[in-house]
Amino acid sequence: HMVNIQDPTNPTNAGCFSADGYTHDAQCVNYIGPDADHQGEEICFNSNEDTLTIVDVTNKAAPAQVSRTGYANSAYTHQAWTDETQTYLLLDDELDEQSYG
């Protein structure tokens, strides 16, 4: 869910993206990375149990999925963070150590 907090005493619903199911955690940025097609857009990197889903939320009323990617031996996609230049995304799997050593 996206919340409009322009008036902090009266937050309102701004939009929602749920096409890929449950999102455990998200990092949302004003994108400055190397992909020129998305520079300047509001991009969320969503950790969704067994996938990473990237969503353009610039238009809160119509968020758009950019990509959805799984990976080998996923156990529980927990969180992801970009580096300072937004060139790399560091992905944390909460349970892969238990399942795959």
VMD Tcl script that builds the backbone (N, CA, C; Angstrom):
set m [mol new atoms 303]
animate dup $m
set s [atomselect $m all]
$s set {name element resname resid chain x y z} {
  {N N HIS 1 A 0.831 -1.177 0.000}
  {CA C HIS 1 A 0.000 0.000 0.000}
  {C C HIS 1 A 0.874 1.238 0.000}
  {N N MET 2 A 0.404 2.272 -0.664}
  {CA C MET 2 A 1.080 3.561 -0.677}
  {C C MET 2 A 0.187 4.555 0.052}
  {N N VAL 3 A 0.806 5.351 0.905}
  {CA C VAL 3 A 0.058 6.288 1.736}
  {C C VAL 3 A 0.521 7.706 1.433}
  {N N ASN 4 A -0.424 8.593 1.195}
  {CA C ASN 4 A -0.131 10.005 0.986}
  {C C ASN 4 A -0.054 10.675 2.354}
  {N N ILE 5 A 1.117 11.214 2.688}
  {CA C ILE 5 A 1.308 11.866 3.992}
  {C C ILE 5 A 1.590 13.363 3.830}
  {N N GLN 6 A 1.096 13.956 2.733}
  {CA C GLN 6 A 1.266 15.397 2.562}
  {C C GLN 6 A 0.666 16.150 3.743}
  {N N ASP 7 A -0.443 15.655 4.260}
  {CA C ASP 7 A -1.017 16.173 5.502}
  {C C ASP 7 A -0.822 15.074 6.545}
  {N N PRO 8 A 0.258 15.151 7.337}
  {CA C PRO 8 A 0.578 14.070 8.275}
  {C C PRO 8 A -0.521 13.778 9.297}
  {N N THR 9 A -1.374 14.742 9.558}
  {CA C THR 9 A -2.456 14.503 10.512}
  {C C THR 9 A -3.657 13.819 9.867}
  {N N ASN 10 A -3.614 13.684 8.534}
  {CA C ASN 10 A -4.720 13.060 7.817}
  {C C ASN 10 A -4.185 12.220 6.652}
  {N N PRO 11 A -3.465 11.127 6.940}
  {CA C PRO 11 A -2.934 10.295 5.856}
  {C C PRO 11 A -4.067 9.646 5.059}
  {N N THR 12 A -3.844 9.520 3.751}
  {CA C THR 12 A -4.857 8.923 2.883}
  {C C THR 12 A -4.223 7.850 2.001}
  {N N ASN 13 A -5.054 6.945 1.532}
  {CA C ASN 13 A -4.593 5.895 0.630}
  {C C ASN 13 A -4.219 6.520 -0.711}
  {N N ALA 14 A -3.020 6.211 -1.211}
  {CA C ALA 14 A -2.572 6.752 -2.493}
  {C C ALA 14 A -2.603 5.703 -3.596}
  {N N GLY 15 A -2.562 4.429 -3.224}
  {CA C GLY 15 A -2.563 3.374 -4.225}
  {C C GLY 15 A -2.064 2.073 -3.642}
  {N N CYS 16 A -2.074 1.033 -4.481}
  {CA C CYS 16 A -1.638 -0.280 -4.026}
  {C C CYS 16 A -1.162 -1.101 -5.217}
  {N N PHE 17 A -0.135 -1.906 -4.988}
  {CA C PHE 17 A 0.304 -2.890 -5.978}
  {C C PHE 17 A 0.292 -4.245 -5.294}
  {N N SER 18 A -0.515 -5.158 -5.808}
  {CA C SER 18 A -0.606 -6.481 -5.187}
  {C C SER 18 A -0.607 -7.605 -6.218}
  {N N ALA 19 A -0.215 -7.304 -7.441}
  {CA C ALA 19 A -0.288 -8.295 -8.517}
  {C C ALA 19 A 0.616 -9.498 -8.293}
  {N N ASP 20 A 1.612 -9.361 -7.423}
  {CA C ASP 20 A 2.532 -10.478 -7.200}
  {C C ASP 20 A 2.373 -11.084 -5.816}
  {N N GLY 21 A 1.276 -10.790 -5.143}
  {CA C GLY 21 A 1.017 -11.398 -3.843}
  {C C GLY 21 A 1.643 -10.641 -2.691}
  {N N TYR 22 A 2.013 -11.370 -1.668}
  {CA C TYR 22 A 2.519 -10.812 -0.419}
  {C C TYR 22 A 3.896 -10.183 -0.602}
  {N N THR 23 A 4.069 -8.962 -0.105}
  {CA C THR 23 A 5.377 -8.303 -0.076}
  {C C THR 23 A 5.844 -8.238 1.361}
  {N N HIS 24 A 7.009 -8.825 1.612}
  {CA C HIS 24 A 7.553 -8.821 2.968}
  {C C HIS 24 A 8.208 -7.492 3.303}
  {N N ASP 25 A 8.966 -6.947 2.360}
  {CA C ASP 25 A 9.698 -5.705 2.597}
  {C C ASP 25 A 9.905 -5.019 1.257}
  {N N ALA 26 A 10.081 -3.710 1.289}
  {CA C ALA 26 A 10.316 -2.961 0.055}
  {C C ALA 26 A 11.296 -1.828 0.320}
  {N N GLN 27 A 12.131 -1.551 -0.662}
  {CA C GLN 27 A 12.933 -0.335 -0.653}
  {C C GLN 27 A 12.482 0.466 -1.863}
  {N N CYS 28 A 12.013 1.681 -1.610}
  {CA C CYS 28 A 11.541 2.541 -2.687}
  {C C CYS 28 A 12.496 3.718 -2.821}
  {N N VAL 29 A 12.839 4.042 -4.071}
  {CA C VAL 29 A 13.832 5.083 -4.332}
  {C C VAL 29 A 13.368 5.971 -5.478}
  {N N ASN 30 A 13.913 7.168 -5.523}
  {CA C ASN 30 A 13.861 7.980 -6.732}
  {C C ASN 30 A 15.039 7.494 -7.561}
  {N N TYR 31 A 14.753 6.785 -8.636}
  {CA C TYR 31 A 15.777 6.025 -9.345}
  {C C TYR 31 A 16.748 6.922 -10.102}
  {N N ILE 32 A 18.052 6.697 -9.838}
  {CA C ILE 32 A 19.136 7.416 -10.517}
  {C C ILE 32 A 20.123 6.445 -11.155}
  {N N GLY 33 A 19.782 5.172 -11.167}
  {CA C GLY 33 A 20.698 4.125 -11.618}
  {C C GLY 33 A 20.970 4.150 -13.111}
  {N N PRO 34 A 21.629 3.099 -13.601}
  {CA C PRO 34 A 22.103 3.078 -14.978}
  {C C PRO 34 A 21.035 2.840 -16.049}
  {N N ASP 35 A 19.839 2.392 -15.685}
  {CA C ASP 35 A 18.802 2.121 -16.680}
  {C C ASP 35 A 18.102 3.429 -17.042}
  {N N ALA 36 A 18.488 4.012 -18.176}
  {CA C ALA 36 A 17.967 5.320 -18.583}
  {C C ALA 36 A 16.450 5.321 -18.749}
  {N N ASP 37 A 15.858 4.162 -19.056}
  {CA C ASP 37 A 14.408 4.089 -19.232}
  {C C ASP 37 A 13.646 4.385 -17.944}
  {N N HIS 38 A 14.302 4.248 -16.793}
  {CA C HIS 38 A 13.597 4.423 -15.521}
  {C C HIS 38 A 14.179 5.525 -14.636}
  {N N GLN 39 A 15.194 6.226 -15.115}
  {CA C GLN 39 A 15.772 7.315 -14.322}
  {C C GLN 39 A 14.711 8.380 -14.055}
  {N N GLY 40 A 14.668 8.855 -12.816}
  {CA C GLY 40 A 13.702 9.866 -12.417}
  {C C GLY 40 A 12.371 9.306 -11.959}
  {N N GLU 41 A 12.171 8.013 -12.109}
  {CA C GLU 41 A 10.921 7.396 -11.671}
  {C C GLU 41 A 11.031 6.942 -10.220}
  {N N GLU 42 A 9.885 6.773 -9.584}
  {CA C GLU 42 A 9.832 6.220 -8.232}
  {C C GLU 42 A 9.725 4.701 -8.380}
  {N N ILE 43 A 10.774 4.001 -7.947}
  {CA C ILE 43 A 10.871 2.556 -8.140}
  {C C ILE 43 A 10.919 1.859 -6.781}
  {N N CYS 44 A 10.142 0.792 -6.632}
  {CA C CYS 44 A 10.177 -0.019 -5.415}
  {C C CYS 44 A 10.753 -1.393 -5.747}
  {N N PHE 45 A 11.685 -1.831 -4.914}
  {CA C PHE 45 A 12.267 -3.165 -4.996}
  {C C PHE 45 A 11.595 -3.986 -3.899}
  {N N ASN 46 A 10.702 -4.890 -4.290}
  {CA C ASN 46 A 9.870 -5.630 -3.347}
  {C C ASN 46 A 10.391 -7.044 -3.129}
  {N N SER 47 A 10.555 -7.414 -1.881}
  {CA C SER 47 A 10.949 -8.775 -1.506}
  {C C SER 47 A 9.677 -9.559 -1.232}
  {N N ASN 48 A 9.410 -10.540 -2.093}
  {CA C ASN 48 A 8.132 -11.242 -2.071}
  {C C ASN 48 A 8.298 -12.735 -1.856}
  {N N GLU 49 A 8.730 -13.109 -0.705}
  {CA C GLU 49 A 8.873 -14.510 -0.305}
  {C C GLU 49 A 9.891 -15.273 -1.149}
  {N N ASP 50 A 9.622 -15.474 -2.438}
  {CA C ASP 50 A 10.550 -16.254 -3.261}
  {C C ASP 50 A 10.979 -15.531 -4.535}
  {N N THR 51 A 10.664 -14.247 -4.630}
  {CA C THR 51 A 11.053 -13.461 -5.800}
  {C C THR 51 A 11.403 -12.034 -5.399}
  {N N LEU 52 A 12.061 -11.351 -6.309}
  {CA C LEU 52 A 12.268 -9.913 -6.223}
  {C C LEU 52 A 11.400 -9.299 -7.311}
  {N N THR 53 A 10.522 -8.383 -6.940}
  {CA C THR 53 A 9.652 -7.729 -7.905}
  {C C THR 53 A 9.969 -6.243 -7.905}
  {N N ILE 54 A 10.199 -5.700 -9.089}
  {CA C ILE 54 A 10.503 -4.275 -9.235}
  {C C ILE 54 A 9.273 -3.601 -9.821}
  {N N VAL 55 A 8.827 -2.513 -9.155}
  {CA C VAL 55 A 7.588 -1.852 -9.539}
  {C C VAL 55 A 7.827 -0.353 -9.682}
  {N N ASP 56 A 7.312 0.219 -10.765}
  {CA C ASP 56 A 7.321 1.670 -10.954}
  {C C ASP 56 A 6.063 2.211 -10.280}
  {N N VAL 57 A 6.243 3.002 -9.222}
  {CA C VAL 57 A 5.106 3.550 -8.481}
  {C C VAL 57 A 4.979 5.060 -8.684}
  {N N THR 58 A 5.561 5.564 -9.766}
  {CA C THR 58 A 5.492 6.996 -10.045}
  {C C THR 58 A 4.039 7.453 -10.101}
  {N N ASN 59 A 3.203 6.703 -10.797}
  {CA C ASN 59 A 1.770 6.971 -10.844}
  {C C ASN 59 A 1.117 6.083 -9.793}
  {N N LYS 60 A 0.781 6.658 -8.651}
  {CA C LYS 60 A 0.252 5.870 -7.527}
  {C C LYS 60 A -1.058 5.171 -7.879}
  {N N ALA 61 A -1.837 5.768 -8.775}
  {CA C ALA 61 A -3.119 5.175 -9.156}
  {C C ALA 61 A -2.948 3.987 -10.100}
  {N N ALA 62 A -1.773 3.877 -10.724}
  {CA C ALA 62 A -1.550 2.790 -11.684}
  {C C ALA 62 A -0.105 2.304 -11.617}
  {N N PRO 63 A 0.312 1.719 -10.487}
  {CA C PRO 63 A 1.684 1.202 -10.403}
  {C C PRO 63 A 1.892 0.094 -11.441}
  {N N ALA 64 A 3.121 0.030 -11.980}
  {CA C ALA 64 A 3.391 -0.919 -13.065}
  {C C ALA 64 A 4.572 -1.815 -12.718}
  {N N GLN 65 A 4.379 -3.119 -12.863}
  {CA C GLN 65 A 5.464 -4.064 -12.628}
  {C C GLN 65 A 6.500 -3.931 -13.736}
  {N N VAL 66 A 7.755 -3.735 -13.340}
  {CA C VAL 66 A 8.865 -3.659 -14.285}
  {C C VAL 66 A 9.424 -5.054 -14.519}
  {N N SER 67 A 9.597 -5.811 -13.435}
  {CA C SER 67 A 10.090 -7.183 -13.565}
  {C C SER 67 A 9.789 -7.975 -12.303}
  {N N ARG 68 A 9.835 -9.285 -12.460}
  {CA C ARG 68 A 9.716 -10.205 -11.326}
  {C C ARG 68 A 10.709 -11.330 -11.570}
  {N N THR 69 A 11.610 -11.534 -10.622}
  {CA C THR 69 A 12.707 -12.467 -10.821}
  {C C THR 69 A 12.868 -13.383 -9.623}
  {N N GLY 70 A 12.888 -14.667 -9.867}
  {CA C GLY 70 A 13.228 -15.635 -8.840}
  {C C GLY 70 A 14.710 -15.951 -8.915}
  {N N TYR 71 A 15.179 -16.772 -8.015}
  {CA C TYR 71 A 16.591 -17.161 -8.031}
  {C C TYR 71 A 16.725 -18.561 -7.456}
  {N N ALA 72 A 17.804 -19.232 -7.820}
  {CA C ALA 72 A 18.034 -20.615 -7.390}
  {C C ALA 72 A 18.146 -20.702 -5.873}
  {N N ASN 73 A 17.568 -21.733 -5.308}
  {CA C ASN 73 A 17.643 -22.031 -3.873}
  {C C ASN 73 A 17.041 -20.947 -2.988}
  {N N SER 74 A 16.036 -20.254 -3.477}
  {CA C SER 74 A 15.392 -19.256 -2.618}
  {C C SER 74 A 14.666 -19.973 -1.486}
  {N N ALA 75 A 14.717 -19.377 -0.308}
  {CA C ALA 75 A 14.006 -19.925 0.843}
  {C C ALA 75 A 13.003 -18.896 1.367}
  {N N TYR 76 A 13.439 -17.647 1.548}
  {CA C TYR 76 A 12.535 -16.576 1.959}
  {C C TYR 76 A 13.194 -15.238 1.649}
  {N N THR 77 A 12.809 -14.666 0.522}
  {CA C THR 77 A 13.357 -13.381 0.099}
  {C C THR 77 A 12.937 -12.328 1.113}
  {N N HIS 78 A 13.887 -11.823 1.872}
  {CA C HIS 78 A 13.579 -11.006 3.033}
  {C C HIS 78 A 13.650 -9.511 2.757}
  {N N GLN 79 A 14.750 -9.049 2.175}
  {CA C GLN 79 A 14.903 -7.621 1.920}
  {C C GLN 79 A 15.970 -7.403 0.862}
  {N N ALA 80 A 15.956 -6.208 0.267}
  {CA C ALA 80 A 16.938 -5.860 -0.758}
  {C C ALA 80 A 17.212 -4.363 -0.683}
  {N N TRP 81 A 18.463 -4.011 -0.889}
  {CA C TRP 81 A 18.886 -2.606 -0.821}
  {C C TRP 81 A 19.821 -2.302 -1.976}
  {N N THR 82 A 19.697 -1.113 -2.548}
  {CA C THR 82 A 20.611 -0.711 -3.608}
  {C C THR 82 A 21.900 -0.160 -3.008}
  {N N ASP 83 A 22.961 -0.185 -3.823}
  {CA C ASP 83 A 24.169 0.531 -3.419}
  {C C ASP 83 A 23.936 2.025 -3.689}
  {N N GLU 84 A 24.908 2.868 -3.357}
  {CA C GLU 84 A 24.726 4.320 -3.474}
  {C C GLU 84 A 24.419 4.774 -4.896}
  {N N THR 85 A 24.975 4.092 -5.880}
  {CA C THR 85 A 24.765 4.486 -7.272}
  {C C THR 85 A 23.561 3.798 -7.902}
  {N N GLN 86 A 22.902 2.940 -7.152}
  {CA C GLN 86 A 21.762 2.149 -7.621}
  {C C GLN 86 A 22.132 1.300 -8.839}
  {N N THR 87 A 23.395 0.874 -8.865}
  {CA C THR 87 A 23.876 -0.021 -9.915}
  {C C THR 87 A 23.681 -1.471 -9.514}
  {N N TYR 88 A 23.815 -1.751 -8.212}
  {CA C TYR 88 A 23.685 -3.112 -7.689}
  {C C TYR 88 A 22.607 -3.156 -6.622}
  {N N LEU 89 A 21.968 -4.318 -6.532}
  {CA C LEU 89 A 20.975 -4.568 -5.498}
  {C C LEU 89 A 21.478 -5.726 -4.649}
  {N N LEU 90 A 21.550 -5.519 -3.359}
  {CA C LEU 90 A 22.003 -6.551 -2.427}
  {C C LEU 90 A 20.769 -7.217 -1.841}
  {N N LEU 91 A 20.632 -8.510 -2.063}
  {CA C LEU 91 A 19.433 -9.256 -1.694}
  {C C LEU 91 A 19.734 -10.175 -0.523}
  {N N ASP 92 A 18.861 -10.159 0.469}
  {CA C ASP 92 A 19.020 -10.982 1.664}
  {C C ASP 92 A 17.919 -12.035 1.690}
  {N N ASP 93 A 18.314 -13.282 1.774}
  {CA C ASP 93 A 17.374 -14.383 1.929}
  {C C ASP 93 A 17.438 -14.835 3.383}
  {N N GLU 94 A 16.325 -14.729 4.070}
  {CA C GLU 94 A 16.284 -14.961 5.514}
  {C C GLU 94 A 16.560 -16.408 5.912}
  {N N LEU 95 A 16.246 -17.358 5.061}
  {CA C LEU 95 A 16.318 -18.763 5.471}
  {C C LEU 95 A 17.236 -19.631 4.621}
  {N N ASP 96 A 17.952 -19.076 3.658}
  {CA C ASP 96 A 18.744 -19.936 2.782}
  {C C ASP 96 A 19.857 -20.670 3.513}
  {N N GLU 97 A 20.387 -20.090 4.594}
  {CA C GLU 97 A 21.440 -20.783 5.349}
  {C C GLU 97 A 20.917 -22.082 5.958}
  {N N GLN 98 A 19.681 -22.050 6.440}
  {CA C GLN 98 A 19.088 -23.228 7.066}
  {C C GLN 98 A 18.768 -24.309 6.040}
  {N N SER 99 A 18.375 -23.881 4.863}
  {CA C SER 99 A 17.949 -24.836 3.847}
  {C C SER 99 A 19.079 -25.335 2.960}
  {N N TYR 100 A 20.092 -24.491 2.754}
  {CA C TYR 100 A 21.116 -24.830 1.769}
  {C C TYR 100 A 22.540 -24.720 2.298}
  {N N GLY 101 A 22.711 -24.470 3.600}
  {CA C GLY 101 A 24.031 -24.433 4.221}
  {C C GLY 101 A 24.778 -23.258 3.808}
}
mol reanalyze $m
mol bondsrecalc $m
mol representation Tube
mol addrep $m
